[in-house]
């Protein structure tokens, strides 16, 4: 799970963040922090806010690869 904050931001996303918006089902701009991953049991997840678009999922995947120096083999 990635940490996202939906507080209104008056700054550009940092290099490790991806901005989600209404196209992703968010009510306002939301920063998704790709620098920290949390392990959470699936049965504890609830309250889905939206569906992240394919374009943003690709951007998140790229930032995770860059930040954690993962191989791009998918």
Residue frames relative to the residue before (quaternion, step in Angstrom):
aa qw qx qy qz dx dy dz
X 1.0000 0.0000 0.0000 0.0000 0.00 0.00 0.00
X 0.2507 -0.7525 0.5921 0.1426 3.56 -1.07 0.79
X 0.4565 -0.6682 0.5197 0.2739 3.56 -1.14 0.71
X 0.0143 -0.7802 0.6253 -0.0076 3.56 -0.92 0.95
X 0.1598 -0.7748 0.6042 0.0955 3.55 -1.09 0.71
X 0.2212 -0.8072 0.5394 0.0923 3.54 -0.79 1.04
X 0.3531 0.7081 -0.5267 0.3107 3.57 1.17 0.44
X 0.5420 -0.6193 0.4473 0.3501 3.56 -0.99 0.74
X 0.2222 -0.8019 0.5497 0.0732 3.52 -0.75 1.13
X 0.1786 -0.7684 0.6039 0.1139 3.56 -1.05 0.72
X 0.6403 0.4642 -0.3240 0.5193 3.55 1.13 0.73
X 0.5570 -0.5736 0.4705 0.3734 3.52 -1.29 0.24
X 0.5959 -0.5559 0.4142 0.4054 3.62 -1.14 0.42
X 0.4786 -0.6391 0.5182 0.3066 3.56 -1.12 0.68
X 0.7048 -0.4878 0.2969 0.4209 3.62 -1.19 0.37
X 0.7280 0.4066 -0.2364 0.4988 3.62 1.12 -0.53
X 0.6301 0.5267 -0.3263 0.4680 3.61 1.27 0.19
X 0.1786 -0.7309 0.6470 0.1236 3.54 -1.29 0.54
X 0.3078 -0.7547 0.5490 0.1854 3.57 -0.90 0.91
X 0.1756 -0.7551 0.6275 0.0723 3.54 -0.88 1.07
X 0.0594 -0.8089 0.5844 0.0235 3.60 -1.10 0.59
X 0.8185 -0.2496 0.1745 0.4871 3.58 -1.24 -0.41
X 0.5956 0.5697 -0.3665 0.4317 3.61 1.10 -0.60
X 0.7057 0.4126 -0.2376 0.5247 3.58 1.24 -0.46
X 0.6112 -0.5873 0.3342 0.4121 3.60 1.27 0.23
X 0.5057 0.6426 -0.4314 0.3811 3.60 1.22 0.28
X 0.5206 -0.6446 0.4622 0.3160 3.59 -1.12 0.64
X 0.7804 -0.0206 0.0162 0.6247 3.58 1.18 -0.60
X 0.7419 -0.4035 0.2727 0.4608 3.55 -1.28 0.17
X 0.0619 -0.7914 0.6072 -0.0336 3.53 -0.92 1.05
X 0.2616 -0.7641 0.5706 0.1487 3.57 -0.82 1.00
X 0.1867 -0.7660 0.6103 0.0764 3.55 -0.89 1.04
X 0.2635 -0.7872 0.5459 0.1138 3.58 -0.54 1.22
X 0.1690 -0.8190 0.5456 0.0546 3.58 -0.50 1.23
X 0.5352 0.6532 -0.3949 0.3620 3.61 1.22 0.22
X 0.7609 0.2538 -0.1470 0.5787 3.60 1.27 -0.25
X 0.1345 -0.7716 0.6178 0.0702 3.57 -0.96 0.91
X 0.1786 -0.7722 0.6025 0.0938 3.55 -1.02 0.85
X 0.3006 -0.7198 0.5962 0.1898 3.56 -1.04 0.80
X 0.0550 0.7986 -0.5897 0.1066 3.57 -0.63 1.18
X 0.4773 -0.6471 0.5069 0.3107 3.56 -0.99 0.79
X 0.5653 -0.6359 0.4162 0.3206 3.56 -0.94 0.91
X 0.6705 0.5166 -0.3131 0.4306 3.60 0.94 -0.79
X 0.6425 0.5141 -0.3283 0.4638 3.61 1.25 -0.18
X 0.5611 0.5961 -0.3902 0.4215 3.59 1.26 -0.12
X 0.1280 0.7769 -0.6053 0.1169 3.56 -0.99 0.88
X 0.7916 0.3720 -0.2285 0.4276 3.57 -1.30 0.13
X 0.0607 0.8234 -0.5595 0.0724 3.58 0.81 0.94
X 0.3146 -0.7896 0.5060 0.1469 3.59 -0.81 1.05
X 0.7990 -0.1206 0.1198 0.5768 3.57 1.03 -0.63
X 0.4226 -0.6547 0.5479 0.3043 3.53 -1.29 -0.35
X 0.3633 -0.7523 0.5076 0.2109 3.57 -0.47 1.20
X 0.4701 -0.7016 0.4668 0.2624 3.56 -0.79 1.06
X 0.6614 -0.5163 0.3723 0.3968 3.56 -1.25 0.49
X 0.6348 0.5414 -0.3273 0.4436 3.59 0.95 -0.86
X 0.6972 0.4585 -0.2749 0.4777 3.60 0.87 -0.93
X 0.6086 0.5401 -0.3589 0.4574 3.61 1.06 -0.70
X 0.6403 0.5124 -0.3213 0.4734 3.58 1.02 -0.76
X 0.6444 0.5115 -0.3168 0.4719 3.57 1.00 -0.81
X 0.6422 0.5089 -0.3145 0.4793 3.60 0.97 -0.84
X 0.6430 0.5260 -0.3190 0.4562 3.58 0.91 -0.92
X 0.6601 0.5122 -0.3011 0.4597 3.60 0.95 -0.87
X 0.6685 0.4873 -0.3026 0.4734 3.58 0.96 -0.84
X 0.6189 0.5248 -0.3433 0.4730 3.61 1.04 -0.70
X 0.6445 0.5162 -0.3185 0.4656 3.58 0.96 -0.86
X 0.6756 0.4946 -0.2944 0.4608 3.57 0.89 -0.95
X 0.7079 0.4831 -0.2777 0.4339 3.56 0.78 -1.04
X 0.7800 0.3166 -0.1628 0.5146 3.57 0.91 -0.91
X 0.3932 -0.7533 0.4446 0.2833 3.58 1.36 0.17
X 0.2461 0.7752 -0.5279 0.2443 3.53 0.82 1.08
X 0.5277 -0.6193 0.4776 0.3315 3.57 -1.18 0.52
X 0.3645 -0.7245 0.5463 0.2092 3.56 -1.04 0.79
X 0.3331 0.7518 -0.4990 0.2736 3.58 0.39 1.23
X 0.4404 0.6601 -0.5186 0.3185 3.56 0.38 1.18
